[in-house]
Amino acid sequence: MRNPPLHRYATRPGLYFTDDGGADVVVRSETADQVWLCVLESIDQPSAFFQDAIRLFEDPNASFIQQIHEFPVCTRIIEHLYMRETLFRMTGPNYGLWYVHLPKAWDGMRYGYRVDGAWDPKHGVRFNPYKFLLDPYGKGIDGSMELSPAAFSYECDVVDGKVSGSSYGAMSTVDSLGHVPVSVAIDDRDIHKHEGDPQHPHVPWRKTVIYEMHVKGFTANAPWLPEALRGTYAGLAHPTTLAYLQGLGITSIELLPIMAKQDELFLQEHGRKNYWGYSTLSYFAPEPSYATKAAQEKGAAAVRQEVIDMVRALHEAGFEVIMDVVYNHTCEGGTEGPTICWRGLDDLAYYRHQKANAGRLEDTTGCGNTLDFTNTHVVTFAIDSLRYWAKRIGIDGFRFDLGVTLARLEGEFTHHHPFLYALRADLLLGNLKLIMEPWDLGNLGWRTGQFAVPFAEWNDRFRDTTRTFWLEDVDGSSDYGRTSLQEMATRLCGSADLFATDPGRGATASINFVSCHDGFTLTDLTRYRDKHNEANGENNNDGSSVNRSANFGVEGVTNEPEIIAAREQAAMNMTGMLLLSLGTPMMLAGDEFRNTQDGNNNAYCQDNDITWLKWDWMYSPHKTREMRRLETVSRLVALRKSLDPYHHEDFFTRLTQLGLLKPSSRVQWFLPDGTTPMERDWFDLAVRSFTMRLLSNSEVDVCIVVNGVAEDRQFRLPSDSEWMPKWCSAEINGRRPGHGNHVEEYLNTEESIWTQHVPDASETVRKIVEAVSAQKDKLFDNSQILSASISPNSTATATESDDETSETEPHISDTDSAPGDGNVWTMPALSITLMKQV
């Protein structure tokens, strides 16, 4: 067979289509004895390799593996799979790389590898040519793994859904082809592929508001979508979906992993799925199950195109797209896991092994294995993958799961790690949004703030402070006074104590969040003091037991109006602190309309209504609490985006050359009586009420007024200006700051519902409205409307159940505000308020 020189671009692993109708194929395996490229064809079609391949037949004197060693190209028929496998012996290793030129290759070609070498599990060597392996650089995926002995490189059985056998035992001789996924070649050489693409939004960090969502879960229950689009990439790109996101006001969509995934062995043995997707099967191929059925049937190229079209639609609507990526471990798990790709290609090179026992894997991820980022080629593999998603798919940024694991040298974290330098130095990646999850499960794994420019990081300290101040200290589970004014001020000002690590690194490096996919939703934080993960099947032992949550007297859903009001205001307090703090805010999808997971704080394996967002409230004929929260949150997002003090990337708390904190000219602090806090006040745990004034360079100033006690309280605002309330967390319950001695209690008479104005032409939406209205009207007629009088400590009335349809509005106070000082305002109990300079 003619074997021309390799294409000049084929210097890294991957499959490269060539102008002669074939392809150059390169794969890395530094310690293998032999590697084969395997191409799969249907036996009812002529083979593309008939002239070159030697046909193999069953031979009682020679195994299949012995036979393929004899010929450069050979082929065999696999009748029960209705498949032909043609194997091309590759040349190598040349600096760890193996090469072959395919005389013919085509878009949609299904292929993989087989690798032969030593079998010595006790020393971390696990080559097994009977196992069909994915291309680590493959751009498409077809099929999935069966829980079968064939998927494992060691001899084992599967009994009652459980794998039985020793990963240090004998090598399996069961062929895995037909039981594991295969790679699919995608020809993306078209030089016109990006013509007509919308411009990337390129949202500056200082104006970024991130929205974390799951592609499937966001629209799986979306009533505005036809069934075929629900839970898909195309569903996220639908105009109505985009209109909703624009209405919310966020700027950047952070998608939970959309790389192809595979369920961990533990989940497969227990009949469950990995819903979140933090179990990567391919770092170049998108997850097929999130594509429409039509795209899945057309194949890997159509799935990939649907992802590209989704990204284009989001860009056209003005949104950035950030991908959550998982380079710290793979889906193969520990040594007892299946052999799908990396383990079979080169276990020693891809994974970290214990120094004292090479047969065992280091695990700083909690997932059984850890990719070895001390190996230059693993770093290169990750960079190549990231560049592919950025350049070919159009991704605007990446959030790195367990980022500390990616920056460990000789087991210890360093922000001088070659992978971090490679990201910074890359002309494409270095200009994207790069976000680190700054912890892992290894030694000294908590490293918040210790990544350098240009990385942003999730700020768990902000999360914990916010929850403690507004939840734990409020609902009676503990005494007031665990959060000092100093701590609150530091978090509100961008956490300079953590992130002022490099010259030029600003407050925007702090990704502030209260809730995320991993933990309680915002609503569940106010409903449950304890986790309720029974549905996960681990006896409620999984998930964190330290949530800093509150239930306000009742665990779970309640109809008590005072508890409902307290919970709603607590949720708005945390949202207010999130969006009024310096730094980059990140919201969890659904928090803006009271989404709940019924107390499950580890719903990684719940691909069902527990995690799918519920949207029926949107079509109610009555203004529900979900609608009120959405309006309240959207208004605050818009206010943040409109205010100059948030349009910067500096810390308002400066550092001296000695590294000591010193006051800034851009922020001022006041106690309720209008005086400046003394030294003792900053650390007095009883001080829970204060005013933070942000001074603008070019526009008006704002005051963030925090009343952290359970009584309405008077605040004297700075006397050099007049002030006007623009947003208050207590508005969710019909209360807002009063000018003078009393809080204003008001009746919200604006009951406009968008469903009343649906155009006649929108037949699909109209039918949904009518169906939901009929159901809601019936429930409304049969329900007893709760009512309660307004007090300084609790307002509003409503049922918190899914059948909630109406609420009794608070009445207008008949107590007039006293004239008093023009700069004295009374703030509602337990509230956070945005005041704007007139």
C-alpha positions in Angstrom: 0.0 0.0 0.0 1.3 3.5 -0.9 2.1 5.4 2.2 2.9 9.1 1.3 4.6 11.6 3.6 2.4 12.9 6.3 0.5 16.1 5.8 2.5 19.1 7.0 -0.1 19.9 9.7 -0.2 16.4 11.1 2.3 17.1 13.8 -0.1 16.6 16.7 -2.5 13.8 17.5 -5.7 13.7 15.6 -7.3 12.8 12.3 -6.4 15.2 9.4 -8.3 14.9 6.1 -5.9 15.3 3.1 -6.4 16.5 -0.4 -5.9 13.0 -1.9 -9.2 11.8 -0.4 -7.5 10.2 2.6 -6.4 11.2 6.0 -3.3 11.3 8.2 -3.9 9.8 11.6 -1.7 10.4 14.6 -2.1 9.1 18.2 0.1 9.3 21.2 1.2 6.2 23.2 4.7 6.5 24.7 5.1 3.0 26.0 3.0 0.8 23.7 4.6 -2.0 21.6 2.1 -1.6 18.7 -0.9 0.5 17.7 -3.5 -0.1 15.1 -6.0 2.3 13.6 -9.3 0.5 13.2 -12.0 1.7 10.6 -15.5 0.3 10.9 -17.8 -0.3 7.9 -21.1 -1.9 7.3 -20.8 -5.4 5.6 -23.6 -4.7 3.2 -21.5 -1.9 1.5 -18.3 -2.3 -0.5 -15.2 -1.7 1.5 -13.0 1.3 0.8 -9.9 -0.8 1.5 -10.6 -4.0 -0.5 -7.4 -3.9 -2.5 -5.1 -3.3 0.4 -6.5 -5.4 3.3 -5.9 -9.1 3.9 -9.1 -10.9 5.0 -8.8 -12.7 8.3 -10.7 -15.8 9.3 -11.1 -17.6 12.5 -8.0 -19.8 13.1 -7.9 -22.3 15.9 -4.1 -22.1 16.0 -3.9 -18.3 16.2 -5.8 -15.7 18.1 -7.3 -12.6 16.5 -4.5 -10.5 18.1 -1.8 -12.8 16.8 -3.2 -12.5 13.3 -3.3 -8.7 13.1 0.4 -8.6 14.0 1.2 -10.4 10.7 -0.2 -7.9 8.1 0.2 -4.1 7.6 -3.5 -3.9 6.7 -6.1 -6.6 7.5 -9.8 -6.9 7.8 -12.3 -9.1 9.5 -16.1 -9.6 9.4 -18.0 -9.4 12.7 -21.3 -11.0 11.8 -23.2 -10.4 15.0 -22.5 -6.6 14.7 -23.1 -6.6 11.0 -19.8 -4.8 10.7 -16.4 -4.9 9.0 -13.3 -3.9 10.9 -10.2 -2.9 9.0 -7.0 -2.5 11.0 -4.0 -0.4 9.8 -0.7 -1.1 11.6 0.7 2.3 12.6 4.4 3.4 12.5 6.1 4.5 15.7 6.7 5.4 18.3 8.4 8.6 17.1 8.7 10.8 20.2 5.7 8.9 21.6 3.6 9.4 18.4 2.2 6.7 16.1 1.4 7.5 12.5 -0.5 6.1 9.5 -1.9 7.5 6.2 -5.4 6.3 5.3 -5.8 6.0 1.5 -9.5 6.8 1.8 -11.4 8.7 4.5 -14.8 10.3 4.7 -17.0 12.5 6.8 -18.8 10.3 9.3 -16.3 7.5 9.2 -16.4 5.4 12.4 -13.0 4.5 13.8 -10.9 3.8 16.9 -7.7 2.2 18.1 -6.3 -1.0 19.4 -3.0 -1.0 21.4 -0.8 -3.9 22.3 2.0 -3.9 25.0 2.8 -5.2 28.4 0.2 -6.2 30.9 1.5 -5.4 34.4 -1.2 -3.7 36.4 0.9 -3.7 39.6 3.3 -1.3 37.8 0.5 0.7 36.1 0.8 -0.9 32.7 -2.5 -2.1 31.3 -2.3 -2.5 27.5 -5.0 -4.8 26.1 -5.5 -5.1 22.3 -8.9 -6.7 22.7 -10.2 -3.3 23.8 -11.4 -0.9 21.2 -10.4 2.6 22.2 -11.7 6.1 21.3 -9.5 8.7 19.6 -8.7 11.3 22.4 -8.9 13.9 19.6 -12.0 12.5 18.0 -14.6 15.2 17.1 -17.6 12.9 17.1 -19.0 10.1 19.3 -21.3 7.2 18.4 -22.8 4.7 20.8 -22.3 4.2 24.5 -20.8 1.8 26.9 -22.6 -1.3 28.1 -22.1 -2.6 31.6 -20.5 -5.7 30.3 -17.3 -7.6 31.1 -16.1 -6.7 27.6 -15.7 -3.0 28.6 -13.0 -3.9 31.2 -9.4 -4.7 30.5 -9.2 -7.2 33.3 -11.1 -10.5 33.7 -14.4 -9.9 35.5 -18.1 -10.7 35.6 -21.1 -8.6 35.9 -23.5 -10.2 38.5 -26.8 -8.5 39.4 -25.5 -5.3 37.8 -22.3 -5.2 39.8 -18.8 -5.8 38.5 -16.9 -8.6 40.2 -13.2 -9.2 39.6 -9.8 -7.8 40.4 -8.3 -5.0 38.3 -4.9 -6.5 39.2 -5.8 -9.9 37.9 -5.5 -11.5 34.5 -6.0 -9.6 31.2 -9.4 -9.9 29.6 -9.5 -11.5 26.1 -13.1 -10.5 25.5 -13.4 -8.1 22.5 -15.0 -4.8 23.6 -16.1 -3.7 20.1 -19.9 -3.4 20.1 -20.0 -2.7 23.8 -18.2 0.7 23.9 -18.6 4.0 22.0 -16.6 4.7 18.8 -15.1 7.8 17.3 -16.6 9.5 14.3 -14.5 11.6 11.9 -15.8 15.0 11.0 -14.4 16.9 8.0 -14.4 20.5 9.0 -11.9 21.8 6.4 -14.4 24.3 4.9 -12.6 27.6 4.9 -16.0 29.4 4.7 -17.4 27.9 7.9 -17.3 31.2 9.9 -18.6 33.5 7.1 -21.7 35.3 8.3 -21.2 34.4 11.9 -22.4 37.1 14.4 -19.8 39.1 16.2 -18.8 37.7 19.6 -20.2 40.0 22.3 -16.9 40.4 24.1 -18.6 41.6 27.3 -16.0 43.4 29.6 -15.5 41.8 32.9 -16.8 44.9 34.7 -20.2 44.5 33.0 -20.5 40.8 33.2 -23.4 39.0 34.9 -23.0 35.2 34.6 -26.0 32.8 34.5 -25.1 29.1 35.2 -27.4 26.6 33.5 -27.8 23.1 32.3 -28.6 22.8 28.6 -31.1 20.0 29.0 -32.6 21.0 32.4 -33.3 24.6 31.3 -35.8 23.7 28.6 -36.7 20.1 29.3 -40.1 21.3 30.7 -40.4 24.5 28.6 -44.0 24.7 27.5 -43.2 27.3 24.8 -41.1 24.7 22.9 -42.4 21.8 20.7 -41.6 18.4 22.3 -38.8 17.8 19.8 -36.8 20.9 21.0 -37.2 20.5 24.7 -34.0 19.8 26.6 -31.8 20.4 23.5 -29.2 22.7 22.1 -31.8 23.9 19.6 -34.2 24.6 22.4 -31.7 26.9 24.1 -31.3 28.7 20.8 -35.1 29.2 20.3 -36.2 32.8 20.0 -38.6 32.6 23.0 -35.8 31.1 25.2 -33.5 33.9 24.1 -36.1 36.5 24.7 -36.5 35.3 28.3 -32.8 35.5 28.9 -32.6 39.0 27.5 -35.5 40.0 29.7 -33.6 38.7 32.8 -30.7 40.9 31.8 -27.7 38.6 32.3 -24.8 38.9 29.8 -23.0 35.5 29.9 -24.3 32.0 29.8 -22.2 29.4 31.7 -23.1 26.0 30.5 -22.6 22.9 32.7 -20.4 20.4 30.7 -21.5 19.8 27.2 -18.5 17.6 26.2 -19.5 14.0 25.6 -19.9 12.2 28.9 -20.2 8.7 30.3 -21.8 7.6 33.5 -19.4 6.5 36.2 -19.2 2.8 37.0 -20.9 3.4 40.4 -23.9 5.0 38.8 -24.1 2.4 36.1 -24.1 -0.4 38.7 -27.0 1.4 40.5 -29.0 2.2 37.4 -28.5 6.0 37.5 -27.3 8.7 35.2 -24.7 11.4 35.5 -26.9 14.4 34.9 -24.4 17.2 35.5 -21.9 15.8 33.0 -18.7 16.0 35.1 -17.5 12.7 33.7 -15.9 13.4 30.4 -15.8 10.8 27.6 -14.4 13.0 24.8 -12.7 16.4 25.1 -13.5 17.3 21.5 -17.0 15.9 20.9 -20.2 17.4 22.2 -22.7 15.4 24.2 -25.1 13.8 21.7 -28.0 13.3 24.0 -28.6 17.1 24.2 -29.1 17.3 20.5 -32.5 16.9 18.9 -33.5 13.4 17.8 -33.3 14.5 14.2 -29.7 15.6 14.6 -28.8 12.4 16.5 -30.2 10.3 13.7 -28.2 12.2 11.1 -24.9 11.6 13.1 -22.1 13.3 14.8 -21.6 16.1 12.3 -25.3 17.1 12.7 -24.9 17.1 16.5 -21.9 19.3 16.3 -23.6 21.6 13.9 -26.5 22.0 16.3 -24.1 23.1 19.0 -22.5 25.6 16.6 -25.9 27.0 15.7 -26.8 27.3 19.4 -23.6 29.3 20.1 -24.3 31.5 17.0 -27.9 32.2 18.2 -26.7 33.1 21.6 -24.1 35.5 20.1 -26.7 37.0 17.9 -28.8 37.7 20.9 -25.9 39.4 22.7 -24.8 36.6 25.1 -21.4 35.2 25.7 -21.1 31.4 26.0 -18.8 30.0 28.7 -18.2 26.3 29.0 -17.7 24.4 32.2 -14.9 21.9 31.4 -13.5 18.9 33.3 -9.8 18.3 32.6 -9.0 17.1 36.1 -10.2 13.5 35.6 -11.9 11.3 33.0 -14.9 8.9 33.0 -12.7 5.9 33.3 -12.6 6.2 37.1 -10.2 4.2 39.3 -8.3 1.1 38.3 -11.4 -1.0 38.6 -13.2 1.2 35.9 -13.7 0.5 32.2 -11.1 0.9 29.5 -12.5 3.3 27.0 -9.6 5.5 25.8 -6.7 6.9 27.9 -6.2 3.9 30.2 -5.8 1.6 27.1 -3.6 4.1 25.2 -1.1 4.9 27.9 -2.1 4.6 31.5 1.3 5.7 32.9 1.4 8.9 30.7 -2.2 10.1 31.1 -2.9 9.5 34.8 -1.1 10.4 38.0 0.2 7.3 39.8 1.3 7.0 43.4 5.0 7.4 43.8 5.3 4.5 46.2 2.9 2.2 44.3 2.7 2.8 40.5 -0.2 0.3 40.3 -2.4 2.7 42.2 -3.7 6.1 41.0 -3.5 9.4 42.7 -7.0 10.8 43.3 -7.3 14.5 44.1 -10.7 14.7 42.4 -12.8 12.2 44.3 -13.5 10.5 41.0 -11.0 7.7 41.0 -8.3 9.2 38.7 -6.4 12.4 38.1 -5.0 13.5 34.7 -1.2 14.1 35.0 -0.6 17.8 34.2 3.0 17.3 34.9 3.2 15.6 31.6 3.8 18.2 28.8 1.7 16.1 26.4 -1.3 16.1 28.7 -1.0 19.9 28.9 -0.8 20.1 25.1 -3.9 17.8 24.8 -5.9 20.1 27.1 -4.8 23.3 25.2 -5.6 21.7 21.8 -9.1 20.8 23.1 -9.7 24.3 24.4 -8.5 25.9 21.2 -10.8 23.6 19.2 -13.9 24.7 21.2 -12.9 28.3 21.0 -12.0 28.4 17.4 -14.3 25.9 15.7 -17.3 26.1 18.0 -17.1 29.7 19.0 -16.9 29.5 22.8 -16.1 32.7 24.7 -14.6 31.4 27.9 -14.1 28.4 30.1 -14.7 27.5 33.8 -12.3 24.9 35.0 -13.7 22.3 37.3 -11.4 21.5 40.3 -8.8 23.9 38.9 -6.3 23.2 41.7 -5.8 19.7 40.3 -4.7 21.2 37.0 -2.0 23.3 38.7 -0.2 20.6 40.8 3.5 19.9 40.3 4.9 17.0 42.1 1.6 16.9 44.0 1.6 20.5 45.2 -0.2 23.5 43.9 1.6 26.3 42.2 0.3 29.3 40.3 3.5 29.0 38.2 2.3 25.8 36.7 3.1 25.3 33.0 -0.6 24.7 32.1 -1.5 28.1 33.6 1.3 29.7 31.7 0.2 28.0 28.5 -3.3 29.3 28.9 -2.0 32.9 29.5 0.4 32.8 26.6 -2.0 31.4 24.0 -3.0 34.2 21.6 -6.6 32.8 21.4 -7.2 31.4 24.9 -5.4 34.1 26.8 -8.0 36.7 25.6 -11.0 34.6 26.7 -12.8 34.5 30.0 -10.9 32.0 32.1 -12.5 31.0 35.5 -11.1 28.6 38.0 -12.8 26.5 40.7 -10.0 27.1 43.2 -10.1 23.9 45.2 -9.8 20.1 44.9 -9.7 17.2 47.3 -5.9 16.9 47.5 -3.4 18.1 50.1 -4.0 21.8 50.9 -6.7 21.9 48.2 -8.3 25.2 49.2 -6.6 27.9 47.1 -9.2 30.6 46.6 -7.5 33.8 45.4 -4.2 32.1 44.6 -4.5 32.0 40.8 -2.9 34.9 39.1 -3.9 37.2 36.2 -5.9 36.7 34.0 -7.9 34.1 35.9 -11.1 34.8 37.7 -12.1 32.4 40.5 -15.3 31.2 42.3 -15.4 33.0 45.6 -16.7 30.5 48.2 -15.9 33.0 51.0 -18.5 35.4 49.5 -21.0 32.5 49.4 -20.4 31.5 53.0 -20.5 35.1 54.4 -23.7 35.9 52.5 -25.5 32.8 53.7 -24.3 33.1 57.3 -25.3 36.8 57.6 -28.8 36.5 56.0 -29.7 32.9 57.0 -27.9 31.2 59.8 -27.8 34.3 62.0 -31.5 35.1 61.3 -33.7 32.1 61.6 -32.9 31.3 65.2 -30.5 28.4 64.6 -27.7 30.4 66.1 -27.1 33.7 67.9 -26.4 36.9 66.0 -22.9 37.9 65.7 -20.8 35.5 63.6 -20.2 38.0 60.8 -18.3 41.2 61.5 -18.7 44.5 59.7 -15.1 44.0 58.5 -16.1 40.7 56.9 -19.2 42.1 55.2 -17.3 45.1 54.0 -14.6 43.0 52.5 -17.0 40.8 50.6 -19.1 43.7 49.4 -15.9 45.4 48.1 -14.7 42.5 46.0 -12.7 40.4 48.5 -9.3 42.3 48.2 -8.0 40.1 51.0 -8.2 37.1 48.6 -7.8 38.5 45.1 -5.5 41.5 45.3 -2.6 39.2 44.6 -1.1 40.7 41.4 -0.7 44.2 40.0 -3.6 44.8 37.8 -5.8 42.1 39.3 -9.1 43.7 40.2 -12.3 42.9 42.0 -13.8 41.3 38.9 -11.5 38.3 39.5 -13.9 37.4 42.3 -16.8 35.4 40.9 -19.4 36.1 43.6 -22.2 33.5 44.0 -24.7 32.4 46.6 -25.9 29.2 44.9 -24.7 27.1 42.0 -25.4 23.7 40.5 -23.5 22.0 43.4 -25.7 22.6 46.4 -29.1 24.0 47.4 -30.9 26.3 45.0 -31.6 29.8 46.4 -35.2 28.8 47.4 -34.1 25.6 49.0 -31.5 27.5 51.1 -34.5 29.2 52.8 -36.6 26.1 53.1 -34.3 23.4 54.3 -31.8 23.3 57.2 -30.7 19.8 56.3 -30.1 18.1 52.9 -32.7 15.7 51.6 -30.8 13.5 49.0 -32.7 10.3 49.6 -33.6 10.1 45.9 -29.8 9.6 45.2 -29.9 6.2 46.7 -27.0 6.7 49.1 -29.0 6.9 52.3 -28.6 10.7 52.4 -24.9 10.4 53.0 -23.8 12.1 49.8 -23.6 15.9 49.4 -22.4 18.5 51.9 -23.8 18.6 55.4 -22.5 22.2 55.9 -24.9 24.4 53.9 -25.4 27.5 56.1 -29.0 27.3 55.2 -32.2 28.0 57.2 -35.8 26.8 57.3 -37.3 29.6 59.3 -39.1 27.2 61.7 -40.5 24.6 59.3 -38.5 22.1 57.2 -39.7 22.2 53.7 -42.8 23.6 52.1 -45.3 25.4 54.3 -48.5 27.5 54.0 -47.6 29.7 56.9 -47.7 33.3 55.5 -45.1 34.7 58.0 -42.6 32.0 57.1 -43.2 32.4 53.4 -42.6 36.1 53.7 -39.5 35.7 55.7 -38.1 33.2 53.2 -38.8 35.4 50.2 -37.2 38.4 51.8 -34.1 36.3 52.8 -33.8 35.1 49.2 -33.9 38.7 48.0 -31.4 39.8 50.7 -28.9 37.3 49.3 -29.7 38.3 45.7 -29.3 41.9 46.7 -25.9 41.3 48.2 -24.8 39.3 45.2 -25.8 42.0 42.6 -24.8 45.0 44.7 -21.3 43.8 45.6 -18.2 44.6 43.6 -16.9 41.6 41.7 -18.5 39.5 39.0 -21.9 38.1 40.0 -23.0 34.6 39.0 -26.6 33.5 39.3 -28.0 29.9 39.2 -30.7 29.3 36.6 -34.1 29.2 38.2 -33.2 31.2 41.3 -34.9 34.2 39.7 -38.3 32.4 39.9 -38.1 30.2 43.1 -37.0 27.0 41.4 -36.6 24.1 43.9 -34.9 20.7 44.0 -37.0 19.6 47.0 -34.0 19.9 49.3 -31.6 17.9 47.2 -28.2 19.5 47.4 -26.3 17.0 45.3 -28.6 16.3 42.3 -25.8 15.2 40.0 -27.7 11.9 39.2 -31.2 13.3 38.9 -32.1 13.6 35.2 -35.8 14.3 35.9 -38.2 16.8 37.4 -36.1 17.2 40.4 -33.5 19.2 38.4 -35.5 20.3 35.3 -36.7 23.8 35.7 -40.5 24.2 36.1 -42.1 26.9 33.9 -45.9 26.5 34.4 -46.0 29.6 36.6 -45.1 31.7 33.6 -48.6 31.0 32.1 -50.7 31.6 35.1 -53.6 34.0 34.8 -52.7 35.4 38.3 -49.5 37.2 39.3 -47.6 34.5 41.3 -44.7 34.8 43.6 -42.5 33.4 40.9 -43.4 36.4 38.7 -42.8 38.9 41.4 -39.4 37.5 42.2 -38.5 37.5 38.5 -39.5 41.1 38.2 -37.6 42.0 41.3 -34.4 40.3 40.2 -34.6 41.6 36.7 -35.0 45.1 37.9 -31.9 44.8 40.1 -29.8 43.3 37.3 -30.8 46.3 35.1 -29.9 48.7 37.9 -26.5 47.2 38.4 -25.8 47.5 34.7 -26.8 51.1 34.7 -24.6 52.3 37.6 -21.1 53.7 37.0 -19.6 52.5 40.3 -19.9 48.9 39.0 -18.2 49.7 35.7 -14.6 49.3 36.8 -12.2 46.5 37.7 -10.4 48.0 40.6 -10.6 47.3 44.3 -12.2 50.0 46.4 -10.0 48.9 49.2 -6.4 49.7 48.2 -3.2 48.0 49.2 -0.1 49.9 50.4 3.3 48.8 49.2 3.6 46.9 52.5 0.5 44.9 51.6 -1.6 46.5 54.3 -5.2 47.5 53.7 -5.9 51.2 53.7 -9.0 53.3 53.2 -10.1 54.2 49.6 -11.4 57.4 48.3 -14.1 55.6 46.4 -16.0 54.0 49.2 -17.3 55.4 52.5 -18.9 53.6 55.5 -21.5 54.9 58.0 -23.3 53.5 61.0 -27.1 54.0 61.2 -26.6 57.3 63.1 -24.5 58.7 60.2 -21.2 58.4 62.0 -18.1 56.7 60.6 -17.3 53.3 62.2 -14.5 53.4 64.8 -11.9 50.7 65.0 -13.9 48.7 67.5 -17.0 48.8 65.3 -15.3 46.9 62.5 -14.9 43.8 64.7 -18.0 44.2 66.9 -20.1 41.2 66.1 -23.2 43.0 67.3 -22.9 45.6 64.5 -25.3 44.3 61.8 -26.5 47.6 60.3 -24.5 50.0 58.1 -24.4 52.0 55.0 -21.8 51.6 52.2 -21.4 54.6 49.9 -19.9 54.0 46.5 -18.6 57.2 44.9 -18.8 57.6 41.1 -16.1 59.1 39.0 -18.5 60.6 36.5 -22.1 59.9 37.5 -24.1 59.8 40.7 -23.1 58.0 43.9 -25.1 55.1 45.4 -25.6 53.9 49.0 -26.0 50.2 49.9 -28.0 50.2 53.1 -27.9 47.0 55.1 -30.4 46.5 58.0 -29.4 43.2 59.5 -31.7 43.2 62.5 -35.3 42.1 62.9 -36.7 45.6 63.5 -37.3 48.5 61.2 -34.4 50.9 61.7 -33.7 54.6 61.0 -30.6 55.5 59.0 -29.1 58.9 58.6 -27.7 59.0 55.1 -24.8 61.3 54.0 -26.0 64.9 54.3 -24.3 66.3 51.2 -26.9 64.9 48.9 -30.5 63.9 48.6 -31.2 60.2 48.2 -33.9 58.1 46.5 -34.6 54.4 47.0 -34.2 52.4 43.8 -34.5 48.8 45.0 -35.2 47.1 48.3 -35.3 43.4 49.2 -38.4 44.0 51.3 -40.4 45.1 48.2 -41.0 41.4 47.5 -43.4 41.6 50.6 -44.9 45.0 49.9 -42.5 47.1 52.0 -40.0 49.8 51.1 -37.9 52.4 52.8 -39.8 55.3 54.2 -38.6 58.9 54.2 -38.8 59.8 57.9 -39.8 57.6 60.8 -41.8 54.8 59.2 -41.4 52.2 56.5 -43.7 52.6 53.6 -46.2 49.7 53.2 -47.9 49.7 49.9 -50.5 47.9 47.9 -49.1 46.6 44.6 -51.9 47.2 42.2 -50.0 46.5 39.0 -51.4 43.1 38.0 -50.6 43.2 34.4 -49.9 39.6 33.1 -48.2 39.2 29.8 -50.4 36.2 29.0 -53.3 38.6 28.7 -51.6 40.2 25.7 -50.6 37.2 23.6 -51.2 37.9 19.9 -53.9 35.8 18.3 -51.3 34.6 15.8 -49.3 32.9 18.5 -51.5 29.8 18.6 -49.1 27.6 20.4 -48.6 30.0 23.3 -52.3 30.8 23.5 -53.2 27.1 23.9 -50.7 26.8 26.7 -52.1 29.8 28.4 -55.7 28.5 28.1 -54.7 25.1 29.5 -52.7 26.4 32.4 -55.4 29.0 33.1 -58.1 26.4 33.3 -56.1 24.4 35.7 -55.1 27.4 37.8 -58.7 28.8 37.9 -60.0 25.5 39.2 -57.4 25.5 41.9 -58.0 29.1 42.7 -61.7 28.6 43.1 -61.2 25.7 45.5 -58.5 27.3 47.5 -58.8 29.4 50.6 -57.1 32.7 50.3 -54.8 33.3 53.2 -54.5 36.7 54.7 -52.3 38.3 57.4 -51.8 41.8 58.7 -48.6 43.6 58.0 -46.0 43.9 60.7 -42.5 45.2 60.8 -41.3 41.6 61.0 -43.4 39.7 58.5 -45.6 40.7 55.5 -47.4 39.2 52.6 -49.4 36.1 52.4 -49.4 33.1 50.1 -49.2 29.4 50.0 -45.8 28.1 49.1 -47.0 24.9 47.5 -47.0 24.2 43.7 -50.8 25.0 43.7 -50.2 28.6 44.8 -52.3 30.8 42.6 -52.9 34.1 44.4 -51.8 36.2 47.3 -53.4 38.9 49.5 -51.5 42.2 49.1 -50.3 44.1 52.1 -52.4 47.2 53.0 -51.2 50.7 52.9 -50.0 52.0 56.3 -52.3 54.6 57.8 -49.4 56.0 59.8 -47.9 59.0 58.0 -44.1 59.5 58.0 -42.9 62.2 60.3 -41.3 65.1 58.6 -38.0 64.9 60.5 -34.6 65.2 58.9 -34.6 65.0 55.1 -31.7 62.5 55.2 -33.3 60.1 57.7 -34.8 57.0 56.2 -36.4 54.1 57.9 -35.3 50.8 56.4 -37.4 47.6 56.6 -36.3 44.9 59.0 -33.7 42.5 57.7 -33.3 44.1 54.3 -30.8 45.5 51.9 -31.5 48.6 49.9 -30.0 50.5 47.0 -30.3 54.3 47.4 -29.3 56.5 44.5 -28.0 60.1 44.7 -30.6 62.6 43.4 
